[in-house]
Amino acid sequence: MRGVILAGGLGKRLYPLTKITNKHLLPVYDRPMIYYPIQTLVDAGVKEILLVTGGNSAGDFLRLLGDGGGFGLLRIHYAYQEKEGGIAQAVGLAEHFAEGGKIVVMLGDNVLEKSIASSVRKFKKQKKGARILLKEVERPQDYGVAEVRGNKIVSVVEKPRRPKSSFAVIGVYMYDSSVFEVIRKLKPSGRGELEITDVNNVYISRNQMCYDIVDGWWGDAGSSIDGLLKVNNEIREMRKKRKR
């Protein structure tokens, strides 16, 4: 299975840190932010990754990451998102890279404590459809929220005022090849973007959406300055524990 990491955006929530660089190049404790999702995918058995980015700092990723050999990858490929078209639009840029196979997509500012390898293995065995990762959070209204009934997700609502659960949809999505057809049929949202929540709800309507709940902590390093600090502190504590 191939991996896709989305590392575009203007990073306005991290201003002024992002006025001169892409947020995914900012440090998270002892390494650049982008290293964490790459390592997560590598640890899950992914051997080839497409990095989707944009803006004036796109070339910095190539200088930093090269061909991906330092992570044990066969290759890192690069795609350029010319405008702010939304997460789904960025995923659509991976169609040729996917070559008709399944993909695991990860947002570049997501940092996970534990491996996602078991979820990736389950998705490989899944005949068709999609699989997303969820995490129970204190303020679900800040995220896309999954309404879960038994072993099924019945809906995903983006930043609801009255969440129907405390399960946030974190930035890890797994899709079969039909995702690109879904994206082509999407209509832009009120903010003029193609929304990944709409993609997920199409799979839910087809009864083709599975989910797993993430073990360990999860951090959104791009959510705010405080969010970035929290993730830095979490990584620092994790490193300390490993040295004991």
Secondary structure, DSSP 8 states (H G I E B T S, - for coil): -EEEEE--S--GGGTTTTSSS-GGGSEETTEETTHHHHHHHHHTT--EEEEEE-STTHHHHHHHHTTSGGGT-SEEEEEE--S---HHHHHHTTHHHHTTS-EEEEETTEEESS--HHHHHHHHH--SSEEEEEEE-S-GGGSEEEEEETTEEEEEEES-SS-S-SEEEEEEEEE-TTHHHHHHT----TTSS--HHHHHHHHHHTT-EEEEE--S-EEETTS-HHHHHHHHHHHHHHHHHHH-
